[in-house]
Amino acid sequence: MTNPKRLSGKVALVTGGSRGIGAAIVRRFAAEGAKVAFTYRSSPNAAQHIVAGIEAEGGSALAIAADSADPVAVEHAVDHTASHFGCLDILVNNAGGGTPELIGEATLANYEHIFAVHVRAAFVAMNAAAKLMPSGGRIITIGSINAERLPFTHGALYSATKAALVGLTKGAARDLGPRGITANVIEPGPIDTDLNPADGPWAAPARAALATGRFGDVSDVAGLAAYLASAEARFITGAALAIDGGYSI
């Protein structure tokens, strides 16, 4: 029987944790016993609502205002988590953003922004976290199945950043493996969120590509993240794990 508190005694930081997949991971980690810090950029009310809900259930949570486009803010979030809770065992790189653009029309400014938020922020966070993590540490990065399959336009920059995260993670897994720290990428397919709703304008073609015929739920991704964060996943590292309802078949 799975231990419902398998993250007891652990401290986690989730970037971009006030909504969508990030918020689901924050809540799942807290339910499994972890003390959880998370960053947010523009939704303080949502962030405080999550903290209040976790504390009402007897858990511990900390909301940190930090823009993932700012490397100083990202590094501060890592250090603040460790100083507030006394250690750092788990890092989840989840924050994202950027504007879809066609190649031929894309701007350098958007290219730099999307790489800053997705790739540079993940590097800064894992580099800072690696200095603090003990053996048994976990680095989990939320990528996208679009790193492998991109059946629509306007996604070149987004796809490129998610592919870069796979290479970054594989290198981190090799570097940190001797210290007992794992690093993995989760690659969600179509997941029902406020930014990508199952009834939104892009939903029909995405649903047609799904073997399940339906979008995933944020809890599906959170469940995989909780497993990778646990001791049960100690021999999984350097992996890019699709959770996509058959989208990539």
PyMOL commands that set and color helices and strands:
alter all, ss='L'
color gray80, all
select helices_A, chain A and resi 20-31+44-56+71-85+108-130+145-147+156-179+203-208+218-229+231-233
alter helices_A, ss='H'
color red, helices_A
select strands_A, chain A and resi 11-14+35-40+61-65+90-93+138-142+182-188+240-243
alter strands_A, ss='S'
color yellow, strands_A
deselect
rebuild
show_as cartoon
